[in-house]
């Protein structure tokens, strides 16, 4: 699992029963958080501020009020100016109502710090998904770029282990989702390298579950895929969460509840995979533009405007860095030396930035980096200075 330790955007939590914790990075005060049960009880108008996440523990809503509560909540989420992470906390015996744009249905035993990490991961995933959509809109689909094998294929669920419950997993999955079994972690990672999977279920004993999960998470290609682990005890569930489980299926689950948990995980995994595919193809295409003079100013400007609007809906800014020698205290060389230095700066930015950041060459402007994280500009500037200081120009 990608390890994220800070929120991409900060806002109040909308919560019922379980209020997520905050980290130490100047988050908003808790008194701005919104108790959904209180607003529902008095029929109040929801605040307009975009929340960092919406978290509802089903146990906090009495059974007779559950359907009216979720019927009220869904339009509140849909009315937001942008998509935000939405979580339902449950156990296997709760009946889970239908909720708009639910990101994950999680075992309520998820530790506080893991829940915060998942919020951070899913916030970034939403931004990456929006970034992929914008690049396809502005730059086109880049059909000539071949997708990697682990990005290709129909929607699939991989089940690891020999528990004898394979038919149950097939029955719980959508009929359009192909369910494939693997005996162990080695077979699983081999399968995952050859075709796409949108989620993984590890259904074996506790020790093997930890081992197989770590095998998957050590491979950068699969670090973000949803992995659900099966276990029987609450302590084991917390350990599995801390070792990279996206969700833990604790004890027995109602068939309908299990289906909804798998559906949410597969939907998120598919969306993440498609974003990964577009961003990887876009990255390769942008590198080709280095040799062809770069993007047109028109396309670049269109990208900046569209991306800026997307980020502004979450109260965020983008940071545009011109990667020209003067900005790093270097006298611009001439001729081939200038071209070589520009290529070096582009390579450094490409290696330092995230895959949702845009690093490209633009006609008349030269090399640029468009960063989506507030720490990005300083990190990149520091890296460039460090390398240039030890390079003979």
N, C-alpha and C positions, 0 to 999 in steps of 0.2 A: 504494500500500500504506500502511495506517496505520503511522506511525512510532512505535514504542514503544521506550523506552530503559531501562525498569526492569521487573523481574518483578512480576507481580501477587501471587504468593506465592513464598516462598523455601523451598527444600528441597534435599536432595542430588540430584545427577544419577545416574540409573541409565544406565550407558554400556557399550558394547562397542566397543573400537577407537578411538573418537573421543570425547574428553571435552570438552563445551562449555566455553567460557570464561565467566568471571563479570564482572559490571560492578563499579562501585565503590560500590554502595549497601548496604554492610553485609551482603553475602551470606554464606552459611555457608562454613566452611573446606573446602578440597578433600578433606581426609582423611575427611570424612563421605560422600563420593561412593561409589557402589556399582559395582564391576566385575562386570558380569553374567557374563562368561566365567569368572571365578574362582568365583562362587557356583554356577554351573551345574556346573563341574568337581567341586566337592566336595559338591554337593547340599545346600548350606546353606539355612537359613531366611532369607527376605528380611526386611530391616528393616521396621518398621511405619510409619516416617515417610513422609509423602506426598512423592514426588519432584517437583522442579520440572519435569522432563522425562525421557523415556526416549529414548536415542539409540543406535541400533545400526548400525554400519557392517558390512555383510554380509561384507566382506573379512576382518574380524576373526574370523569363525567358519569353520573349515575345512569344506569341502563335505560330507564324510561326517557331520559333527556338526550340519549346518545344520538339518535337519528336527527332530531331537530337541531342539535348542536352542530353536527357536521354539515347538515343542509344550510345552516347559517354561515359556517366557516368557509365553505368552498367558494362562494362568490366574493368573500372578503379577500381571499388569496388571489382570485382571478382579477380583482380590481387593482392590484398593485401595479406600479409602473414598470416593473421588471420581475423576472422569475427569481425566487429565493428558495433555499433549501427548506423542505417541509418533511417533518418526521412524525411518525406515530410510534409510540412506545407501547409494547404489548407483551403478553405471554402467549403461549400456544393455544390457550383455551378461550381467549377473547374473540368475539366476533368483530372483525374490523370493517367499519363502514367505508363506503367509497369516498375518496377525498381527491380534490383536484390537485394535479401537479405534485403528488407525493413523491419525495425523493427516495425515502427508505422507510421500511417498517422494521423496527429494531426491537430486540429483546430488551425489556426494561432494566435488566441487570447491567446494561452497558455502563462502565465507569464514567464518572464526570469528565475526567481528562480525555478519555477516548471519544466521548460524545463531542467535546469541543474540537478535537482533531478532525473528526468526521465532518463537522460543520465547515472547518477551514478547507478541507479537501473538496467538499461539494461546492462551496462558493467558487473556488478556482475552476472547478470543472464546468460550472455554468458560464464563466467568463470565456473559457477555452471553446466551449460549444458556440457561443456567440461570435467569437473570433473566427472560427472555421466558417460559419455562415457568412460573415462579412467578406472573407477572402474569396469565397466562391462567387459571391454577388459582384465584387469589384474586379477580381482578376480572372474569373472563369473557373471551369472545373479542371483544367490541366489534364485532359484525358490521356495525353501521351505518357504521363508518369505512372509507372506500374506500382500498384500497392504492394506492401509487404505481405507475405503469406498470413501473418497473424492478424492482419486487418481485413482479410478476405473471407467470404463465405456467408452462408445464411445464419440466421440467429440460432445460437446453440448454447446448451447447458452441459458442462462437463461434471460428471459425478466421479469422485475418487474414493475408492474403498470397496471392500467386499462384505458389506453388511447384510446383503440379501434384500435390501429395500429398493432396488433399482426400479422395479415396476411402480412402486409408490411415487418415486420422483417423476417418472414418465406421466403418471396419472395426474400429478399436481401441476405439471407444466402445461402451458398453452400448446394446443395441438400443432401450431405452426413452428414451435421451437423444437429443434432436434436435440435429443438427449443422448449423450455418448458416455460410456463408462471407461474408467482407467483403473488398473489394479493398484498402482502406487504412484508416488510423486514423480519418479523418473519417467514412467509412461505418460503421466499427465503433461509434464513440460515438453516432452517430445511431440505429443498431439498438439499442444498449444503453439508450438513453433511452426506447425504445418498448415494451420487454418485458424479462423477466428472463433473465439468463444466469448459470450457476453457475460457469463457468470460461472462460478465454480462452486460446487458443494463438496465438502470433505466429510465423508460419512464413515468414520473408522474409530479406533480407540483414541484416547486422549493423547498419548505419546506420539503416535503416528500422525495425528492431526497437526500437532505443533511442528513436526519435522516436515510434512508435506507443505504446510503453509509457508514456512521459512524458505523452502526450495522455490516456491512460486515468487515470493516477494523479493528474493535476491536477484531475480532476473528483471532488468529494467523494462523489458517489453511487456511484462505482466504486472508491474507494480501497482497499476491503478484498477485492475479488474476486480469486481466485487467477489469476495470469497466468503461463503457461508459455511460455518462449521457446526456439526451436530455434537451435543454432549448432554449429560444427565444431571450434573451438579452445578450449583450456582458459583462455587469457587472456580471450577474448571471453566465456566463461561467467562469469568472476568479475565482469567489467564489467557484464554483464546483471543479475547478482544485485544489484550495488550500485546499479543504476538502477531497481530495483523488481520484478524477476522473483521470483515465488514459488518457481519451480523452473526449471531449465534442462535441456533435453533435448540432451545433448552427443553428437554423432555418431549412429550407428545404434543402435536399440533393438530387442531381441527383442519380437515382437508381444505376447507374454504380459506382459512387463515394462512395455511402454508402456501396455497396457490397465490394469494395476494402478495406474500412476502417474496416469493420467487419472481413473480411478475414485476414487482418494483425493482428488484436487483437486476433482472435481465434488461428491463427498460433503460435503467441508468447505464449498465454496461454497454449496451448497444449504442447509446448516444455518445458515450465516451469513446468507443471504438471508432465511430464514424468521424468524430472530431479529430482523433489521432490520425486517421487516414488522410483527411483533408489537409491537416497541418503539416504532415510529413510530405505529402505531394507538393504542397505550396512551398515548403522549405527547399525542396529540390529544384523546383521551377525558379524560385527567386535566385538561387545560386547560379543557375544557367544565365540569368539576366546580367550577372556580373560581367560575363564575357561578351554581352551584346549591347552594352551601353547603358543598361539599367531600365527601370520603369519610366514611363512617361510622367511628366509633372501632373498631367490631368488625372491619371489613375491614382497616383500617390495622393493628390489632394482629395480626391473622392474617398479614398480609404481613410484618410485622417478625419474627414468630416463625419463619416458614418461611424467610425470607431469611437470618436469623441462623444457622439450622441449616445451610443450604447453605454459607455462608462458613466456618463453624466446621470443616467437614470438610476445609478447606484451611488451617486454622490462622489464619483471618482474622476480623476484627471488622467490624461496620458502625458508621458514625458518624451519629447522629441529631442534627440541628441544628434547634432551634426558631427560626423566623424571626420573632421578635417584637421590637418596637422596643427594649425594655429590654436585650436581649442585645447591642445595638450602641450603647449609650450614648445612646439617643434617648428623650426623654420621650414616652410614648404620647399621640397626639392623640385626639380624640373624633369620633364621627359619621363623616361622609363622608371626613374627612381620614385617619382610621384605616384605613378601607377602601382608600383610595388608596395609603397607605404599605404596607399588606400586599401589594397588587397589585405595587407597585414591588419589594419584597423577593422576591416569587415570580418576577418577571420576571428579576431579576438572577441568582437561583439557577438558573433554567431555562437562561439563556444561558451560565452559567459551568460548570455540572456536565456530566458525561458522560451519554450517552443511557441507560446502564444504571443511573444514579442516579435515585432517585425524588424528584421535587419535586411537592408536592401541598398542597392545603388540606384540613384534617381538622376535622370538627365538634368543637367544644368545645376543640380544641387550637390552631387557627389554622394558619398556613402552616408547613410543615416541609420539610427536605431530608434524605434518607437516602443517604449517600455510601458508595461501595464502595472508595475509594482513600484511603490514609492521608494523602496530601497534600491531599485534597479539602477538608476543613474549613478549613484555614488559607488555601488559595487563595480559597475562597468568602468567608471572613471579611474577608480583605484587599480583595477586590473590592467588597464591600458598604460597607465603611468608606470606600473611595476615592470611590464614587459618592455616598454620603450626605453626605460632607464638602463636595461641590460642588453640593449640591442644597438649594434653599430649601424647608424643610418648614413 
